[in-house]
Amino acid sequence: MAISTPGERTERRIAWLTLLIGFAAAATFTALRRRPWAAGIAIGTALAWLNFRSLKRALDALVVASTSQEGREKPKVPLITYFTALFRYGLLALAVYVIYNYLHIPLGSMILGLCALAAASIAASVWEVLSGGLKNG
């Protein structure tokens, strides 16, 4: 196994915490017999996780593009970078719209599921601070 940087470990932690927090919330709503809300939270969590993975790939590509232009006065960002960012969020909004209209899943539950990514990011950040993150590896 390759040695990973603290940033890569935090990214992996955010990815699995997103799924853990979101699906735990969905399981809680299932236990409370709120199945449409449980389904919405699970769908929102899955969409948040996919969005995070897509964002990670996009940022990795941006880092490669910027390091290849090291030393230039005005580095150029490829236009496709902007298009893919807009496309990703547009696709996310379209998916939520279709699921809401055709499956009749409550919109609030999907938004709550999307918040699993924010909760995971906060939890991973607190984890890093409390464990000494960058210092101790």
Residue frames as a rotation matrix with the C-alpha (Angstrom) as fourth column:
MET 1
0.581 0.814 0.000 0.00
0.814 -0.581 0.000 0.00
0.000 0.000 -1.000 0.00
ALA 2
-0.155 -0.633 0.758 1.34
0.592 -0.674 -0.442 3.41
0.791 0.381 0.479 -0.96
ILE 3
-0.571 -0.089 -0.816 2.00
0.755 -0.445 -0.481 6.02
-0.321 -0.891 0.322 1.67
SER 4
0.174 0.725 0.666 -0.77
0.821 -0.480 0.308 8.59
0.543 0.493 -0.679 1.57
THR 5
-0.770 -0.383 0.511 -0.70
0.129 -0.877 -0.462 12.23
0.625 -0.289 0.725 2.53
PRO 6
-0.816 0.497 -0.294 -2.85
0.296 -0.076 -0.952 13.60
-0.496 -0.864 -0.085 5.34
GLY 7
-0.491 0.644 -0.586 -5.05
-0.763 -0.643 -0.067 15.26
-0.420 0.414 0.808 2.71
GLU 8
-0.486 0.283 -0.827 -5.71
-0.536 0.651 0.537 11.95
0.691 0.704 -0.165 0.96
ARG 9
-0.842 0.181 -0.509 -6.54
0.470 0.710 -0.525 10.28
0.266 -0.681 -0.682 4.27
THR 10
-0.703 0.608 -0.370 -8.97
-0.091 -0.593 -0.800 13.09
-0.706 -0.529 0.472 5.09
GLU 11
-0.444 0.535 -0.719 -10.61
-0.893 -0.202 0.401 12.77
0.069 0.820 0.568 1.66
ARG 12
-0.616 0.195 -0.763 -11.09
-0.023 0.964 0.265 9.03
0.787 0.181 -0.589 2.20
ARG 13
-0.866 0.281 -0.414 -12.44
0.465 0.147 -0.873 9.71
-0.185 -0.948 -0.258 5.69
ILE 14
-0.593 0.677 -0.435 -14.94
-0.585 -0.734 -0.345 12.24
-0.553 0.050 0.831 4.32
ALA 15
-0.490 0.397 -0.776 -16.07
-0.690 0.367 0.624 9.73
0.533 0.841 0.094 1.66
TRP 16
-0.587 0.280 -0.759 -16.83
0.367 0.928 0.058 6.91
0.721 -0.245 -0.648 4.10
LEU 17
-0.849 0.309 -0.430 -18.22
0.336 -0.312 -0.888 9.22
-0.409 -0.898 0.161 6.78
THR 18
-0.655 0.641 -0.401 -20.65
-0.753 -0.596 0.279 10.66
-0.060 0.484 0.873 4.22
LEU 19
-0.319 0.518 -0.794 -22.04
-0.310 0.735 0.604 7.20
0.896 0.439 -0.074 3.55
LEU 20
-0.700 0.001 -0.714 -22.01
0.585 0.574 -0.573 6.22
0.409 -0.819 -0.403 7.23
ILE 21
-0.877 0.356 -0.322 -23.80
-0.011 -0.686 -0.727 9.35
-0.480 -0.634 0.606 8.46
GLY 22
-0.545 0.684 -0.485 -26.32
-0.834 -0.384 0.396 9.41
0.085 0.620 0.780 5.62
PHE 23
-0.288 0.442 -0.849 -27.25
-0.197 0.841 0.504 5.75
0.937 0.312 -0.155 5.72
ALA 24
-0.830 0.037 -0.556 -27.42
0.540 0.296 -0.788 5.81
0.136 -0.954 -0.266 9.54
ALA 25
-0.760 0.597 -0.257 -29.93
-0.442 -0.765 -0.469 8.64
-0.476 -0.243 0.845 9.25
ALA 26
-0.336 0.637 -0.694 -31.86
-0.786 0.217 0.579 6.68
0.519 0.740 0.428 6.62
ALA 27
-0.564 0.089 -0.821 -31.89
0.298 0.949 -0.103 3.61
0.770 -0.303 -0.562 8.87
THR 28
-0.928 0.232 -0.291 -33.20
0.211 -0.316 -0.925 5.75
-0.306 -0.920 0.244 11.72
PHE 29
-0.504 0.777 -0.377 -36.06
-0.825 -0.562 -0.056 7.02
-0.255 0.283 0.925 9.56
THR 30
-0.365 0.351 -0.862 -36.79
-0.392 0.782 0.484 3.46
0.844 0.515 -0.148 8.45
ALA 31
-0.786 0.029 -0.617 -37.01
0.514 0.586 -0.627 2.38
0.343 -0.810 -0.476 12.08
LEU 32
-0.777 0.515 -0.361 -39.43
-0.078 -0.649 -0.757 5.28
-0.624 -0.560 0.544 12.67
ARG 33
-0.189 0.700 0.689 -41.57
0.787 0.528 -0.321 3.96
-0.588 0.481 -0.650 9.78
ARG 34
0.499 0.226 -0.837 -40.90
-0.252 -0.886 -0.390 6.99
-0.829 0.405 -0.385 7.58
ARG 35
0.171 -0.464 0.869 -39.96
0.653 0.714 0.253 5.09
-0.738 0.524 0.425 4.44
PRO 36
0.756 0.067 0.652 -40.32
0.600 -0.471 -0.647 7.92
0.264 0.880 -0.396 1.90
TRP 37
0.856 -0.478 0.198 -38.04
-0.517 -0.812 0.270 10.07
0.032 -0.334 -0.942 4.05
ALA 38
0.367 -0.738 0.566 -35.60
-0.109 0.570 0.815 7.20
-0.924 -0.361 0.129 4.53
ALA 39
0.408 -0.173 0.896 -35.48
0.853 0.423 -0.306 6.66
-0.326 0.890 0.320 0.76
GLY 40
0.897 -0.024 0.441 -34.92
0.193 -0.877 -0.441 10.38
0.397 0.481 -0.782 0.17
ILE 41
0.695 -0.685 0.216 -32.12
-0.587 -0.369 0.720 10.56
-0.414 -0.628 -0.659 2.70
ALA 42
0.243 -0.603 0.760 -30.46
0.315 0.790 0.526 7.49
-0.917 0.111 0.382 1.17
ILE 43
0.567 0.009 0.824 -30.79
0.822 -0.069 -0.565 8.95
0.052 0.998 -0.047 -2.35
GLY 44
0.940 -0.205 0.273 -29.47
-0.199 -0.979 -0.052 12.33
0.278 -0.006 -0.961 -1.21
THR 45
0.529 -0.777 0.342 -26.54
-0.365 0.156 0.918 10.65
-0.766 -0.610 -0.201 0.53
ALA 46
0.252 -0.412 0.876 -25.67
0.716 0.688 0.118 8.67
-0.651 0.598 0.468 -2.59
LEU 47
0.737 0.052 0.674 -25.86
0.565 -0.595 -0.572 11.83
0.371 0.802 -0.467 -4.72
ALA 48
0.880 -0.449 0.158 -23.67
-0.466 -0.745 0.477 13.72
-0.097 -0.493 -0.865 -2.22
TRP 49
0.336 -0.775 0.535 -21.09
0.020 0.574 0.819 10.91
-0.942 -0.264 0.209 -2.29
LEU 50
0.346 -0.165 0.924 -21.07
0.908 0.306 -0.286 10.83
-0.236 0.938 0.256 -6.10
ASN 51
0.908 0.005 0.420 -20.73
0.144 -0.943 -0.300 14.61
0.394 0.332 -0.857 -6.19
PHE 52
0.703 -0.693 0.159 -17.79
-0.458 -0.271 0.846 14.45
-0.544 -0.668 -0.508 -3.76
ARG 53
0.197 -0.632 0.749 -16.04
0.497 0.723 0.480 11.82
-0.845 0.278 0.457 -5.88
SER 54
0.532 0.078 0.843 -16.61
0.829 -0.249 -0.500 13.90
0.171 0.965 -0.197 -9.00
LEU 55
0.964 -0.172 0.204 -15.34
-0.207 -0.964 0.166 17.04
0.168 -0.203 -0.965 -7.29
LYS 56
0.499 -0.816 0.294 -12.22
-0.143 0.257 0.956 15.18
-0.855 -0.518 0.012 -6.12
ARG 57
0.168 -0.411 0.896 -11.44
0.862 0.501 0.068 14.05
-0.477 0.761 0.439 -9.66
ALA 58
0.744 0.175 0.645 -12.00
0.533 -0.737 -0.416 17.56
0.402 0.653 -0.642 -11.01
LEU 59
0.893 -0.437 0.107 -9.70
-0.417 -0.717 0.559 19.12
-0.168 -0.544 -0.822 -8.42
ASP 60
0.298 -0.805 0.513 -7.03
0.252 0.585 0.771 16.50
-0.921 -0.100 0.377 -9.06
ALA 61
0.298 -0.129 0.946 -7.18
0.954 0.069 -0.291 17.36
-0.028 0.989 0.144 -12.78
LEU 62
0.923 0.065 0.379 -6.96
0.098 -0.993 -0.068 21.08
0.372 0.099 -0.923 -11.97
VAL 63
0.670 -0.737 0.091 -3.86
-0.270 -0.129 0.954 20.47
-0.691 -0.664 -0.285 -9.84
VAL 64
0.116 -0.622 0.775 -2.23
0.719 0.591 0.366 18.57
-0.685 0.514 0.516 -12.70
ALA 65
0.521 0.147 0.841 -3.08
0.781 -0.480 -0.400 21.38
0.345 0.865 -0.365 -15.15
SER 66
0.974 -0.121 0.191 -1.76
-0.177 -0.933 0.315 24.08
0.140 -0.340 -0.930 -12.82
THR 67
0.486 -0.850 0.204 1.50
-0.081 0.189 0.979 22.29
-0.870 -0.492 0.023 -11.98
SER 68
0.196 -0.403 0.894 2.19
0.910 0.414 -0.014 21.73
-0.364 0.817 0.448 -15.67
GLN 69
0.549 0.057 0.834 2.06
0.520 -0.805 -0.287 25.52
0.655 0.591 -0.471 -16.12
GLU 70
0.668 -0.337 -0.664 4.41
0.612 -0.260 0.747 26.28
-0.425 -0.905 0.033 -13.24
GLY 71
-0.403 -0.892 -0.206 6.48
0.664 -0.439 0.605 29.38
-0.630 0.107 0.769 -13.84
ARG 72
-0.350 0.363 0.864 4.05
0.767 -0.418 0.487 31.08
0.538 0.833 -0.132 -16.21
GLU 73
-0.990 0.005 0.141 2.95
-0.069 -0.889 -0.453 34.58
0.123 -0.458 0.880 -15.34
LYS 74
-0.253 0.966 0.059 -0.70
-0.926 -0.224 -0.305 33.96
-0.281 -0.132 0.951 -16.16
PRO 75
-0.945 -0.046 0.323 -1.57
0.006 0.987 0.158 30.27
-0.326 0.151 -0.933 -16.02
LYS 76
-0.481 0.799 -0.362 -4.63
-0.810 -0.247 0.532 29.38
0.336 0.549 0.766 -18.08
VAL 77
-0.525 0.460 0.716 -7.46
-0.283 0.699 -0.657 27.28
-0.803 -0.548 -0.237 -16.75
PRO 78
-0.976 0.186 0.114 -8.99
0.182 0.405 0.896 25.11
0.120 0.895 -0.429 -19.49
LEU 79
-0.548 0.832 0.093 -12.57
-0.798 -0.553 0.239 26.14
0.250 0.056 0.966 -20.30
ILE 80
-0.093 0.508 -0.856 -13.67
-0.107 0.850 0.516 22.53
0.990 0.140 -0.025 -19.94
THR 81
-0.825 -0.253 -0.505 -12.95
0.459 0.221 -0.860 22.87
0.329 -0.942 -0.066 -16.20
TYR 82
-0.823 0.568 -0.020 -15.68
-0.485 -0.720 -0.497 25.49
-0.296 -0.400 0.868 -15.86
PHE 83
-0.209 0.769 -0.604 -18.05
-0.804 0.217 0.554 23.48
0.557 0.601 0.572 -18.04
THR 84
-0.367 0.045 -0.929 -17.61
0.225 0.974 -0.042 20.30
0.903 -0.224 -0.368 -16.02
ALA 85
-0.971 0.040 -0.237 -18.28
0.224 -0.212 -0.951 22.18
-0.089 -0.976 0.197 -12.76
LEU 86
-0.535 0.823 -0.191 -21.51
-0.814 -0.563 -0.143 23.63
-0.225 0.079 0.971 -14.13
PHE 87
-0.177 0.437 -0.882 -22.45
-0.585 0.673 0.451 20.28
0.791 0.596 0.137 -15.68
ARG 88
-0.762 -0.173 -0.625 -21.90
0.315 0.744 -0.589 18.44
0.566 -0.645 -0.512 -12.40
TYR 89
-0.877 0.446 -0.179 -24.20
-0.009 -0.388 -0.922 20.73
-0.480 -0.807 0.344 -10.43
GLY 90
-0.357 0.763 -0.538 -26.73
-0.934 -0.291 0.207 20.84
0.002 0.577 0.817 -13.25
LEU 91
-0.365 0.152 -0.918 -26.79
-0.253 0.933 0.255 17.05
0.896 0.326 -0.302 -13.38
LEU 92
-0.920 0.015 -0.391 -27.23
0.374 0.329 -0.867 16.92
0.116 -0.944 -0.308 -9.60
ALA 93
-0.675 0.707 -0.211 -30.17
-0.495 -0.646 -0.582 19.35
-0.547 -0.288 0.786 -9.76
LEU 94
-0.250 0.569 -0.783 -31.72
-0.869 0.226 0.441 17.39
0.428 0.791 0.438 -12.64
ALA 95
-0.648 -0.041 -0.761 -31.42
0.128 0.978 -0.162 14.12
0.751 -0.202 -0.629 -10.72
VAL 96
-0.912 0.334 -0.238 -33.13
0.209 -0.122 -0.970 15.63
-0.353 -0.935 0.042 -7.66
TYR 97
-0.493 0.750 -0.442 -35.88
-0.805 -0.586 -0.097 17.11
-0.331 0.308 0.892 -9.86
VAL 98
-0.310 0.345 -0.886 -36.57
-0.606 0.646 0.464 13.80
0.732 0.681 0.009 -11.66
ILE 99
-0.790 -0.017 -0.612 -36.58
0.374 0.778 -0.504 11.80
0.485 -0.628 -0.609 -8.42
TYR 100
-0.846 0.489 -0.212 -38.92
-0.080 -0.511 -0.856 14.34
-0.527 -0.707 0.472 -6.79
ASN 101
-0.351 0.745 -0.567 -41.35
-0.913 -0.408 0.030 14.46
-0.209 0.528 0.823 -9.72
TYR 102
-0.069 0.313 -0.947 -41.45
-0.687 0.673 0.273 10.81
0.723 0.670 0.169 -10.75
LEU 103
-0.483 -0.146 -0.863 -40.78
0.365 0.863 -0.350 8.87
0.796 -0.485 -0.364 -7.55
HIS 104
0.448 0.721 0.528 -42.54
-0.102 -0.546 0.832 11.41
0.888 -0.426 -0.171 -5.29
ILE 105
0.008 -0.564 -0.826 -39.74
0.937 0.292 -0.191 11.34
0.348 -0.772 0.531 -2.74
PRO 106
0.859 0.353 -0.371 -39.94
0.479 -0.809 0.340 14.34
-0.180 -0.470 -0.864 -0.37
LEU 107
0.575 -0.633 0.519 -37.59
0.183 -0.518 -0.835 17.10
0.798 0.575 -0.182 -1.50
GLY 108
0.572 -0.315 0.757 -36.59
-0.770 -0.525 0.363 17.94
0.283 -0.791 -0.543 2.08
SER 109
0.818 -0.257 0.514 -35.43
-0.100 0.818 0.567 14.39
-0.566 -0.515 0.643 2.67
MET 110
0.661 -0.613 0.433 -33.11
0.711 0.325 -0.624 14.47
0.242 0.720 0.651 -0.35
ILE 111
0.458 -0.488 0.743 -31.70
-0.250 -0.873 -0.418 17.81
0.853 0.006 -0.522 0.77
LEU 112
0.705 -0.175 0.687 -31.14
-0.684 0.091 0.724 16.34
-0.189 -0.980 -0.055 4.23
GLY 113
0.813 -0.413 0.410 -29.31
0.429 0.902 0.058 13.43
-0.393 0.129 0.910 2.59
LEU 114
0.552 -0.623 0.555 -27.14
0.422 -0.366 -0.830 15.86
0.720 0.692 0.061 0.64
CYS 115
0.609 -0.279 0.743 -26.21
-0.647 -0.716 0.261 17.44
0.459 -0.640 -0.616 3.98
ALA 116
0.950 -0.301 0.079 -24.49
0.206 0.798 0.566 14.19
-0.234 -0.522 0.820 4.97
LEU 117
0.355 -0.856 0.377 -21.46
0.733 0.004 -0.681 15.44
0.581 0.518 0.628 3.02
ALA 118
0.197 -0.241 0.950 -21.32
-0.348 -0.923 -0.162 18.62
0.916 -0.299 -0.266 5.09
ALA 119
0.841 0.160 0.517 -21.67
-0.541 0.215 0.813 16.65
0.019 -0.963 0.268 8.31
ALA 120
0.812 -0.580 0.064 -18.91
0.581 0.814 0.002 14.27
-0.053 0.035 0.998 7.20
SER 121
0.208 -0.749 0.629 -16.62
0.405 -0.520 -0.752 17.17
0.890 0.411 0.195 6.29
ILE 122
0.392 -0.002 0.920 -17.14
-0.688 -0.664 0.292 18.75
0.611 -0.747 -0.262 9.70
ALA 123
0.954 0.004 0.301 -16.60
-0.218 0.698 0.682 15.43
-0.207 -0.716 0.667 11.47
ALA 124
0.616 -0.774 0.143 -13.40
0.735 0.500 -0.458 14.74
0.283 0.388 0.877 9.48
SER 125
0.154 -0.545 0.824 -12.10
-0.020 -0.836 -0.548 18.24
0.988 0.068 -0.140 10.25
VAL 126
0.607 0.112 0.787 -12.77
-0.761 -0.203 0.616 17.83
0.228 -0.973 -0.038 13.96
TRP 127
0.959 -0.275 0.071 -11.13
0.254 0.942 0.217 14.40
-0.127 -0.190 0.974 13.80
GLU 128
0.351 -0.869 0.348 -8.01
0.597 -0.078 -0.798 15.96
0.721 0.488 0.491 12.27
VAL 129
0.180 -0.248 0.952 -7.86
-0.492 -0.861 -0.131 18.73
0.852 -0.444 -0.277 14.86
LEU 130
0.736 0.208 0.644 -8.36
-0.677 0.239 0.697 16.40
-0.009 -0.949 0.316 17.82
SER 131
0.896 -0.406 0.182 -5.93
0.389 0.913 0.122 13.76
-0.216 -0.038 0.976 16.58
GLY 132
0.217 -0.861 -0.460 -3.22
-0.096 -0.488 0.868 16.24
-0.971 -0.144 -0.189 15.70
GLY 133
0.860 0.485 0.158 -3.84
0.068 0.197 -0.978 15.45
-0.505 0.852 0.136 12.00
LEU 134
0.859 -0.509 -0.056 -1.00
-0.184 -0.205 -0.961 16.91
0.478 0.836 -0.270 9.99
LYS 135
0.227 -0.802 0.552 1.53
-0.965 -0.262 0.017 16.72
0.130 -0.537 -0.834 12.80
ASN 136
-0.143 -0.247 0.959 1.11
-0.639 0.763 0.101 13.10
-0.756 -0.598 -0.267 13.78
GLY 137
-0.746 -0.077 -0.662 0.01
-0.627 0.418 0.658 11.73
0.226 0.905 -0.360 10.38
